Amino acid sequence: MTGSIPNSETIGSEMEWQETYQLNTDGTFQKSRDRDGVITEISGTYNLINNSNENLLELNFNSKSEIIGSCTSSTKEIMSLQSETIFLSSWNACDGPGLKYEKAD
């Protein structure tokens, strides 16, 4: 997690919250956030988008939630696929934190 202040990167348990996405083979997903022991979960469907510039992961949530990090929609997140095991949130484009997700073993 990075902020707008230089050298403000935090990782692992040092972050303000812990967050996971579980992507299922049927095109559904679940997002979970643990913040100070309070767990919030939300689900929806996802699409992989391949365009000429980059590969994207589009997450469409079933409802609104405070854990959705988006600049353009209250029910959608767009992630950039950096590799098969890493994706990056686009939330930092509008003053949200820079979030990097890595596949868990």
Steps between C-alpha positions, in 0.01 A plus 500: 500500500634841404370849567554836334791581732840380368637187674164428664491132402367250755483123458346200674373549854625861502221604261186678618294193401545150359313423182451195278325413175397146419447454126296192413511309170126567442561877462397595853717650773494595867684794654575504872652777714616465861537838666570494874336157530182605316456287188297636208421279202341566162469299180428532130616395155820571310618531142847488350549775243786483249565824316800622305653688795455262793302211646232604747287331762152654528323423829123563506358496853147386585443804725666816631752473784757718675770249404462561125799708383411678178531839333207460262234272649353400834459138383803435275877473539756482219834331562805489275646151462874542543558123472314174561553545875493879553231761437491872577206713608417814301362674811816710543407694182248697712681534834430149628791288619719313254422133558699204367354151537704182476368146461516303823642147501 
